[in-house]
C-alpha cells in the first residue's frame, strides 16, 4: 500500500504535473503532504491481504461440498439439522463414529463419501 501510494503520488508530481507545495519547488521536504494517502492505502491493502489470507487458510470459498449432493440435505433448512463429522483425523473410523451416534440416539445415520 505504501509503495503504491508513493508511486501514484510521486510519479505524477515529478514529471506529469509538478506540484507547488507551500510555494516551494518539489524536493524531499514536500513528502509530508503525501503521508495521509500513504497511510490510508497501507491500512487498506493490509486489510485486503488479511482478508484473502484468512480465506485461503480456511479454504474458502468452497463452492461445492459433498454434503450438498446428499438427498436429505434439502430438508435441513426446513425442519431439521444435521451433524457432519469429517474424517480428517487419522484415528477416525467409520464403525466407531456410527456406533457412537447410534448409542446417543442418532436417526438417519448416513455415510457420505467425497467423490
N, C-alpha and C positions, 0 to 999 in steps of 0.2 A: 504494500500500500504506500509506504513512504517513497519507494523508488518510482512508482507510477505517478504519484502526485508531483514529485520533483521533476520528472520528465515532462509532464503535462504543463507545469507552470514555468519551469526554467527554459524549456525549449522555445516556446513562442516569445518569451521575453528577451531571449538572447538574439534571435535573428528575425523572426517574422514581425513582431510588434514590440518594439522596445518600450518598456515601461519607465515612466519617470516617477519614482517613488520618493516622496518627501523632497522633491525638487533636486534630487541628486542623480547622477548617472548610475547605471547598473554596475554593481560590484558585489563583493561578498557581504557587505553590510545591509543590503536590501533583502537578504534571505528571511529575516524575521517576519516580513509581510506575508510570507507563504506558509508559516507554521500552522495556522488553523486548518487549512485544507490538507496539509500533510498529516496532521494528527487524525483528522476525521477519516481519511482514506485508510490509514493504518488500522484504525479500530474496525472499520467496515470490512476490510479484507481479512482481518483476524477472525471476525465473526463468521464470514463465509468459510474460511479454512476450518474452523472448529465445527461448523455445521456439516460440511461434507466429510470431514474425518469421522464424525460421530456416525453418519450414515454408512460410511464404508466399514467401520468397525462392527456395526450391528448388522451388516449385510442387508441394508435397506436401500432402496425399496425392493422387496421380493414380490414380484408380480404374480407368481403362481406358487401355491403351497399344495402338497399332496392332499391335505385335508379338504381343499375346495372341490376335489373330484369325488369325494365320498357322497353317496346318495342321501344320507341323513343330514348332511351339513346345512341344507337349505332350511331345515326346521329349527336350527339353533337360534336364529333371531326372532322366531315367532313365539315358541312356547317352552324353550328349554335351554340347556347349556351343555357343554361337553368338556371333557378333560383330555388334553393331548399330552402324552408322555413321549418325548423324543428319545431315540436310542443312541445318543452320542457317548454316553458313559460306557467305558469298556466292561464294566461289571454288570451291565444291563442284560437281562434275559427275558424273553417274551413270556415264558411259562411263569416265572416268578411274579412279574407285574400282573399277568392275567389272574393268577391265584390271589394276589393281594387285593385286586379290585373286586373279585367275586366275594372274598371274605368281608369286605366293607360294604357290601350291598350294591355294587355297581350293576347297572342294567345296560343291555345292548353293548357289550364289550366287543369291540371290533378292532382288528389289527389292520392298519392302513400302511401299505408299503409305498415307498417312493419309487416312481418309475424310472 
